[in-house]
Every structure is written in structure tokens, then in C-alpha cells.
């Protein structure tokens, strides 16, 4: 049976207890490095309750965070107890393989996603031919360790085991393949995390335009200060070979559309955590240089490092 997410209201008690948000990168790259693939833990600053934003790398990232002093507990405790659930943006291996591989050692928890993503998990990965069915739907035997939570696009829902709510939006990752983004917020702070996405112009969609309109009030009010947005390729990558990803040039193109909604002044000093860089040749340095050199909106770019905590204030 499908478990749909219930919408919620924002109560006074939630607003009163709102804290700064922290991000712990378990993996930062977009392919080609199986020990460092897209996955970020998001939680409130003084808690050990996290939602995993994608799950390409899990245990290797936890071990790196322990090595760097971000966590001091055993990796099994962090896997089972600290991670309260997973948001999987889409069905590509570099965004979910860590969850699949570590599922035998994990605890019961939810997987949040759009129906298309859950369908891939149910029919391609959690099957007897590929692995085993550790979820609550699909091929028998059903092990019931994970339980699917289907998102209604644009409708807020509670994130179990945390003080967060989430709202999921649709993205295009080589149209018509669907990816998704999630807005995670407590009473006074919010972070918007994007799975893989192409620019609206390239994808011939209006998915990002829809998101820009939806989040504009939160940027204007100062609640949303941070986005986690992918830039996979440098500007030299031909548009016909982007495969549903962004470049620094396309980042600026989309920020221009966002600026139309909020005003250029509201983007000054805005923080973007750059995700999903392809670790090929000198791509990483080129992308960093291109973003910093051509920065018309004075964005505060953060280039996350595996295992190093980021506190958002």
C-alpha cells in the first residue's frame, strides 16, 4: 500500500524551537568516484537527527566524517540512529547506491521520493535479482526495513524523527526523465536541495521557473538563505552533451530568472552549496574558477568537502 505524505501546519512551538541548520557531506561528486558520491546529511545544529539528501555514498562518508572529527561515535550508530530517513531525488546509482549496499546493516526508516523514483527502487534495485527487497512494497520476500513515503508535489509534510518539514518539487534530468528537489525547513530556516537538473531552456520545461516562484517569498523574508544546486560540467561542455546537468553559465542563466522573482539585491550574499561536480580531469578547478570569476549576483559559493560539517547561519 502506498503511504502518501500528510501536509502539516507550522505551529508556534516549532517556530520557538527553530535552530540553525547543519549539513554534513557524505559524498560530493557526480560519478566516477564510488567512495564520494552525492549524499548530504541535513539536521539542526545541536541535534543528531538527520535526513539524508540522496545516498550515493553512506558508510565511506560516515567514516570520513569520523576521521575529520565531525562525528565521534561508531559508524554503525550513525548509520542506524542518526540518519532518520532518506530523500532520494531520482533513480540513478550515484544518488542511491550507498543506501542499497548498506541496507542489511541499517535500521527501519522511511524513504521519501516522487512516485517515479520509488518505482525505480521497487522494480530495479530492491529485487531478488539485483539485491533483496528491504522495503515494504514490491517483490517477495518483503523485508519491511524501509518504507516508502510518496510525495505530493508542492505539499509540505513532516520528516519523521526531526523537527523539519519537507516539500518536494519536480525537476527534469534529460526530459522526460524526472528528478526532484526538496525544501527542508524548520520554524525560521530553510535549505533547498536539488537532485540532478538541467536548465529549463535546455530541457524545454518550466520546472525551475515553478520552483523560483514558489521559493521567492522565502528568499524575500530571509528564511531561505541557502540552496544546494548542481554544477556538473565547466562551460566548455557542449549543451548537447550536458545530459541534464548545469554549467556555471547555465547557473547564472537560472539565477537571472530567480532574480526576476526576488530582485537582484535579495541575491547579494546568498549562499549556494555547489554539488555534483564531475571529478574528471581539471573540471573541478575550472568550475570553481568560472563560478567565482563570473558572479554577477555576488553569490557566496561553498564547495563542500566530504566529511566536513557546514553550519548555516
C-alpha positions as CSV (number, residue, x, y, z in Angstrom):
1,X,0.0,0.0,0.0
2,X,1.3,3.4,-0.9
3,X,2.0,5.7,2.1
4,X,1.3,9.3,1.0
5,X,2.8,12.2,2.9
6,X,0.5,14.2,5.1
7,X,0.5,18.0,4.9
8,X,1.1,19.8,8.2
9,X,0.9,23.3,9.7
10,X,3.6,25.3,11.3
11,X,2.9,25.6,15.0
12,X,4.1,28.1,17.5
13,X,6.1,25.5,19.3
14,X,8.1,24.7,16.1
15,X,8.9,28.3,15.5
16,X,10.1,28.8,19.1
17,X,12.4,25.8,18.9
18,X,13.9,26.5,15.4
19,X,17.7,26.2,15.2
20,X,20.4,26.8,12.7
21,X,20.8,24.1,10.1
22,X,23.9,22.0,9.6
23,X,25.0,20.0,6.6
24,X,27.4,17.0,6.7
25,X,28.6,16.0,3.2
26,X,29.0,12.2,3.0
27,X,29.7,12.5,-0.7
28,X,30.1,15.4,-3.0
29,X,30.9,14.2,-6.6
30,X,28.7,13.3,-9.5
31,X,30.0,9.9,-10.6
32,X,33.5,8.4,-11.2
33,X,34.4,8.0,-7.5
34,X,32.3,5.4,-5.8
35,X,33.6,6.4,-2.3
36,X,32.5,10.0,-2.7
37,X,29.1,10.2,-4.4
38,X,26.1,12.6,-3.8
39,X,24.8,12.4,-0.2
40,X,24.4,15.1,2.4
41,X,23.1,14.8,6.0
42,X,20.9,17.8,7.0
43,X,20.0,18.4,10.6
44,X,19.6,21.1,13.2
45,X,22.8,22.4,14.7
46,X,22.5,20.9,18.2
47,X,20.9,17.5,17.3
48,X,22.0,14.2,15.9
49,X,18.8,13.7,13.9
50,X,19.4,13.9,10.2
51,X,17.7,13.4,6.8
52,X,20.0,12.1,4.1
53,X,19.7,14.1,0.9
54,X,20.4,11.4,-1.6
55,X,22.5,8.4,-0.7
56,X,25.2,7.7,-3.3
57,X,27.8,7.2,-0.6
58,X,26.9,6.4,3.0
59,X,29.4,4.4,5.1
60,X,32.6,5.7,3.4
61,X,31.3,9.2,4.0
62,X,30.5,8.5,7.6
63,X,34.0,7.1,8.1
64,X,35.5,10.2,6.5
65,X,33.4,12.4,8.9
66,X,34.7,10.4,11.8
67,X,38.3,10.7,10.5
68,X,37.9,14.5,10.3
69,X,36.3,14.8,13.8
70,X,32.8,15.7,12.7
71,X,31.5,12.6,14.4
72,X,33.0,10.7,17.3
73,X,30.6,7.8,17.5
74,X,30.9,4.4,15.8
75,X,29.8,4.4,12.2
76,X,27.1,1.8,12.9
77,X,25.4,4.1,15.4
78,X,25.4,7.0,12.9
79,X,24.0,4.8,10.2
80,X,21.3,3.3,12.3
81,X,20.4,6.0,14.8
82,X,21.4,9.4,13.4
83,X,20.1,9.0,9.9
84,X,16.3,9.2,10.3
85,X,15.4,8.7,6.7
86,X,16.4,9.2,3.1
87,X,15.2,11.6,0.4
88,X,16.2,10.1,-3.0
89,X,16.0,12.6,-5.8
90,X,16.0,10.2,-8.7
91,X,16.9,6.7,-9.6
92,X,20.5,6.9,-10.8
93,X,23.1,4.8,-8.9
94,X,25.3,7.7,-7.9
95,X,22.4,9.0,-5.8
96,X,21.3,5.8,-4.1
97,X,23.9,3.0,-4.2
98,X,25.2,3.7,-0.7
99,X,21.7,3.1,0.8
100,X,21.3,-0.1,-1.2
101,X,24.7,-1.5,-0.2
102,X,24.3,-0.7,3.5
103,X,20.6,-1.7,3.8
104,X,21.4,-5.0,5.6
105,X,23.0,-3.1,8.4
106,X,20.6,-0.2,8.6
107,X,17.5,0.3,10.9
108,X,13.9,0.8,10.0
109,X,13.3,4.2,8.4
110,X,11.4,6.0,5.6
111,X,12.4,6.7,2.0
112,X,10.9,9.9,0.7
113,X,10.5,10.4,-3.1
114,X,8.3,11.1,-6.1
115,X,6.5,8.1,-7.4
116,X,8.8,7.7,-10.4
117,X,11.9,7.4,-8.1
118,X,10.2,4.9,-5.8
119,X,9.2,2.9,-8.8
120,X,12.8,2.5,-9.8
121,X,13.8,1.5,-6.3
122,X,10.9,-1.0,-6.1
123,X,11.3,-2.5,-9.6
124,X,15.0,-2.2,-10.4
125,X,17.1,-2.3,-7.1
126,X,15.1,-3.8,-4.3
127,X,14.5,-7.1,-6.2
128,X,15.9,-10.6,-5.7
129,X,17.9,-10.4,-9.0
130,X,19.6,-7.1,-8.1
131,X,19.9,-7.3,-4.2
132,X,17.0,-8.1,-1.9
133,X,13.8,-6.3,-1.1
134,X,14.5,-4.4,2.0
135,X,11.4,-2.2,1.5
136,X,7.7,-2.6,2.2
137,X,6.4,-2.9,-1.3
138,X,7.3,-5.0,-4.4
139,X,8.8,-8.4,-5.0
140,X,8.6,-11.1,-2.3
141,X,10.0,-11.8,0.2
142,X,9.3,-8.3,1.5
143,X,11.7,-7.5,4.4
144,X,10.0,-4.3,5.6
145,X,13.1,-2.5,6.7
146,X,12.5,0.7,4.7
147,X,9.0,2.1,4.0
148,X,8.2,4.3,1.0
149,X,6.7,7.7,1.5
150,X,5.2,9.1,-1.7
151,X,5.4,12.8,-2.1
152,X,2.6,15.0,-3.4
153,X,4.5,17.7,-5.4
154,X,4.4,21.1,-3.6
155,X,2.7,19.8,-0.5
156,X,4.6,20.1,2.9
157,X,5.0,17.0,5.0
158,X,6.7,16.0,8.3
159,X,10.1,14.4,8.2
160,X,10.0,11.7,10.7
161,X,12.4,11.9,13.7
162,X,13.3,15.5,13.1
163,X,11.8,19.0,13.6
164,X,11.8,19.5,9.8
165,X,9.2,19.6,7.2
166,X,9.8,18.9,3.6
167,X,8.3,20.0,0.3
168,X,9.3,18.2,-2.9
169,X,9.4,19.7,-6.4
170,X,9.8,18.1,-9.8
171,X,12.9,18.5,-11.9
172,X,13.9,17.4,-15.4
173,X,17.1,15.4,-15.8
174,X,17.2,14.8,-19.6
175,X,13.5,15.3,-20.4
176,X,11.3,13.3,-19.9
177,X,13.3,11.6,-17.1
178,X,12.2,13.1,-13.8
179,X,14.3,14.2,-10.9
180,X,13.3,16.1,-7.8
181,X,14.3,18.8,-5.3
182,X,13.3,19.1,-1.6
183,X,12.8,22.2,0.5
184,X,13.8,21.4,4.1
185,X,12.7,23.8,6.8
186,X,12.1,24.4,10.5
187,X,10.4,27.4,12.0
188,X,12.9,30.0,10.8
189,X,15.4,28.5,8.5
190,X,15.3,26.6,5.2
191,X,17.5,24.8,2.7
192,X,16.6,23.9,-0.9
193,X,18.4,20.8,-2.2
194,X,18.3,19.9,-5.9
195,X,18.9,16.5,-7.4
196,X,20.3,16.4,-10.9
197,X,18.7,19.0,-13.1
198,X,19.1,20.6,-16.5
199,X,18.3,24.3,-17.2
200,X,14.7,25.0,-18.3
201,X,15.8,26.3,-21.6
202,X,17.8,23.1,-22.4
203,X,15.2,20.7,-21.0
204,X,12.3,22.6,-22.6
205,X,10.4,22.6,-19.3
206,X,9.3,25.2,-16.7
207,X,10.3,23.1,-13.6
208,X,12.9,25.5,-12.3
209,X,10.7,28.5,-13.1
210,X,8.0,26.9,-10.9
211,X,10.4,26.5,-8.1
212,X,11.7,30.0,-8.3
213,X,8.2,31.4,-8.0
214,X,7.5,29.0,-5.0
215,X,10.6,30.0,-3.0
216,X,10.6,33.7,-3.8
217,X,8.7,34.7,-0.7
218,X,11.1,32.7,1.5
219,X,14.1,34.4,0.0
220,X,12.5,37.8,0.4
221,X,11.7,37.1,4.0
222,X,15.2,35.8,4.7
223,X,14.1,32.3,5.7
224,X,15.7,30.6,2.7
225,X,19.4,31.6,2.7
226,X,20.9,28.5,1.0
227,X,20.4,26.3,-2.0
228,X,22.3,23.2,-2.8
229,X,22.5,23.2,-6.6
230,X,24.5,21.0,-9.0
231,X,27.1,22.3,-11.5
232,X,28.4,19.1,-13.2
233,X,30.4,20.5,-16.1
234,X,32.6,23.5,-17.0
235,X,31.4,26.0,-19.6
236,X,33.3,24.2,-22.3
237,X,30.9,21.3,-22.2
238,X,28.6,21.5,-25.3
239,X,25.0,22.0,-24.5
240,X,24.0,18.9,-26.5
241,X,26.3,16.8,-24.2
242,X,25.1,18.1,-20.8
243,X,22.8,15.1,-20.2
244,X,20.5,17.0,-17.9
245,X,23.1,19.0,-15.9
246,X,24.2,22.6,-15.3
247,X,27.4,24.6,-16.1
248,X,28.4,27.8,-14.4
249,X,27.0,29.7,-17.4
250,X,23.6,28.0,-17.0
251,X,23.8,28.5,-13.3
252,X,23.9,32.3,-13.9
253,X,21.1,32.0,-16.5
254,X,18.8,30.4,-13.9
255,X,19.9,32.8,-11.2
256,X,18.8,35.5,-13.6
257,X,15.4,34.0,-13.7
258,X,15.3,33.8,-9.9
259,X,16.4,37.4,-9.7
260,X,13.3,38.4,-11.7
261,X,11.2,36.9,-8.9
262,X,13.1,38.3,-5.9
263,X,15.1,41.3,-7.1
264,X,18.9,41.2,-7.7
265,X,19.5,42.8,-4.3
266,X,18.0,39.8,-2.5
267,X,20.6,37.5,-4.1
268,X,23.5,39.5,-2.9
269,X,25.4,37.3,-0.4
270,X,23.0,34.4,-0.9
271,X,24.7,31.1,-0.3
272,X,24.8,28.3,-2.8
273,X,26.5,25.0,-1.9
274,X,27.8,23.6,-5.2
275,X,27.1,19.9,-5.6
276,X,27.6,17.0,-8.1
277,X,30.8,18.3,-9.8
278,X,32.2,15.6,-12.1
279,X,35.6,14.6,-10.9
280,X,37.2,14.4,-14.3
281,X,40.5,15.9,-15.4
282,X,40.5,19.6,-14.3
283,X,36.7,20.0,-14.2
284,X,36.6,20.8,-10.5
285,X,39.1,23.7,-10.7
286,X,37.6,25.0,-13.9
287,X,34.0,25.0,-12.4
288,X,35.2,26.8,-9.3
289,X,37.2,29.4,-11.3
290,X,34.3,30.1,-13.7
291,X,31.7,30.5,-10.9
292,X,33.9,32.9,-8.9
293,X,35.1,34.9,-11.9
294,X,31.6,35.5,-13.4
295,X,29.5,36.1,-10.4
296,X,27.0,38.9,-11.3
297,X,24.8,38.3,-8.3
298,X,27.6,38.2,-5.7
299,X,26.7,34.6,-4.7
300,X,28.5,33.2,-1.7
301,X,29.6,29.8,-3.2
302,X,30.5,27.0,-0.9
303,X,32.4,24.0,-2.4
304,X,31.7,21.2,0.2
305,X,34.3,18.7,1.3
306,X,33.5,15.1,2.2
307,X,33.1,14.7,6.0
308,X,33.4,18.4,6.9
309,X,30.4,20.0,8.6
310,X,28.8,23.2,7.3
311,X,26.8,25.3,9.7
312,X,24.3,27.7,8.0
313,X,23.6,30.9,9.9
